[in-house]
Each structure stands twice: as structure tokens, then as C-alpha cells.
Amino acid sequence: MPISLEEVRHVAALARLDLDESELARYCQQLSAILDAMAKLRQLDTAGLPDERPAPALPALRPDEPRPGLGRDSLLANAPETEAGQFKIPPVFEAD
């Protein structure tokens, strides 16, 4: 299924690609080859093939269970500066 040079120009414009004429010609050939391969795949008879996974998918994450958090002292142990049980940071806004 050949794709025209104008279609490649249109796709390049949508993707905001600045392609010269040699690049446009090369992409035209490559995209036509890809579309031809997809057309061949569409012709395959897949009626007898299973369309489900061969094995059940396993959960990717551990269960979300509550657990105790870290104490304030252990959290602040590596802080450069603390004040009143909180992180102390330099002022963000200067007072006028």
C-alpha cells in the first residue's frame, strides 16, 4: 500500500518535523513498506488462534496494607537543621 509524498509531508507537519526532500523520500519508502507488512498480516487467518493469555497475569504490586510509619526522631536524625520538631529551611520570601 504505497503512501504518497504529500501524505508524508502532512504527517511530518503534524509531528512538527522539518524534513528535507531526501528524508521525505526515504520515509515515504519506509512507511509504504510498513503499511505493506501490515496488509500482509491482515490477510492471515487467525480464527483458530487463542486470543487470551497463556497464563494468568500475576498482580504486579504488593497488597496495600497499613503499617507503622517512622517516628519523628528517626525522620529528623539526618536533617541539617531542625526547630520545634520540624525541618528548618532557609526563608523563601524575604520580608521587606
Beta strands, then each sheet from edge to edge (+ up, - down):
strand 1: 82-83
strand 2: 86-87
sheet 1: 1+ 2-
end
